Amino acid sequence: MVSPIYLKMNLASDIHELPPILEINLVLTIVFFVFTLLLISLILYLRVHKNIANRRKEKLDLLLIDFINNYLFNEEFNKVKEMAVFKKRQLKTSLDKRVAISQILVFAENLKGESSAVIQEIFLGLGLYHFLISDLKKNAWFKKAKALFVFYQLNIKIPMSLVEPSINSSRNELRQQAFLYLLHSSTENPLGFLDKINTPLTLWEQIYIKNALKSYKGNTPDFSRWIDHKFPSVAIFCMKMIADYDQFEHIPLLLKLLNHENPEIRQQAILSLRDMEISETLEVLLEVLIDNFPNENIVLKQEILKTIGKIGLEKHLQAVAPFINKEDGILKVELQRLDRYFNPKSSKIENTNYTNNLQSDTINMSHGT
């Protein structure tokens, strides 16, 4: 019988005897075949692993639903004993615990009052609090974001030292979850985290905070506190909130901001004051806007014209009209629109005359031909 070692040596020598091109092709073919075999094996392994995980998840979901329902509604259910048994037998892996958390969130979303307190009890009894706390101490941003989301949804207190670093994360998703948690966990200062951020608020973050404030159960914060924030995005957000929450006591502050050096802040001051429509300050507002009009950029000039159209009079429009150049097409269109708004009859006459002139010109042209 020929030795395998001898066959390998012969094969190697035969390969080396081939022309260089064929030798390279043969080696590459072998490498490609081995790589393909490994790739197929990996795909099959992942597929089998996923199927096993899905079956485990489906089974555990059913067990969790049965366990939680018994815990909630079965008076003969031995809670302490069954909790320990379920935790030991069913929650052995990280996957098991994440499935349990997802199922608990489903119950928490549909149950309120005393039942929601029982859901918290189940969450804590199954050891899921410490599991998520460990996620907050890891570097993976998505695990931190998920953990903060769960603690926020279940209204569970956690150390602030584990939350506050996330408000300055480079990941917007994690920042947003940290904002939501801090806002809802606060009893007196829901926007206190604005004092600690070191990056501007994005538009999405402003929307998240605004929506979260709608369900905040404590006292509405005084938004003027952050008007002078180092980030204009924070000041602009708070100016929006002053208008949304009708904090009329801050109108004098908004009037001062009409002369702020930052055009974005001046623009938001115009928008907020226009939305609040306080009759006592309208004349002062329009006076400042008319004075500022010649030196403003086109965007702010548009906002001033819109403000005149909403709360002003024809005299205010006439005051700014000389400062609109023929080259400013957008402003010219807005000026004409407002002129028709303030003088609907004269505009109709002008339009009629224009139409008559156009028809007359057309007739003359036809006769000429």
Sequence and secondary structure as in RCSB ss.txt:
>XXXX:A:sequence
MVSPIYLKMNLASDIHELPPILEINLVLTIVFFVFTLLLISLILYLRVHKNIANRRKEKLDLLLIDFINNYLFNE
EFNKVKEMAVFKKRQLKTSLDKRVAISQILVFAENLKGESSAVIQEIFLGLGLYHFLISDLKKNAWFKKAKALFV
FYQLNIKIPMSLVEPSINSSRNELRQQAFLYLLHSSTENPLGFLDKINTPLTLWEQIYIKNALKSYKGNTPDFSR
WIDHKFPSVAIFCMKMIADYDQFEHIPLLLKLLNHENPEIRQQAILSLRDMEISETLEVLLEVLIDNFPNENIVL
KQEILKTIGKIGLEKHLQAVAPFINKEDGILKVELQRLDRYFNPKSSKIENTNYTNNLQSDTINMSHGT
>XXXX:A:secstr
   HHHHHHHHHHHHHHS HHHHHHHHHHHHHHHHHHHHHHHHHHHHHHHHHHHHHHHHHHHHHHHHHHHHHH T
T  HHHHHHHHHHHH  SHHHHHHHHHHHHHHHHH  THHHHHHHHHHHHTTHHHHHHHHHTSS HHHHHHHHHH
HHHHT    GGGTGGGGG S HHHHHHHHHHHHHH SS TTGGGGT  S   HHHHHHHHHHHHT  S    GGG
GTT SSHHHHHHHHHHHHHTT GGGHHHHHHGGG SSHHHHHHHHHHHHHH  HHHHHHHHHHHHHHGGGS HHH
HHHHHHHHHHH  HHHHHHHGGG  TT HHHHHHHHHHHHHH HHHHHHHHHHHHHHHHHHHHHHHHH 
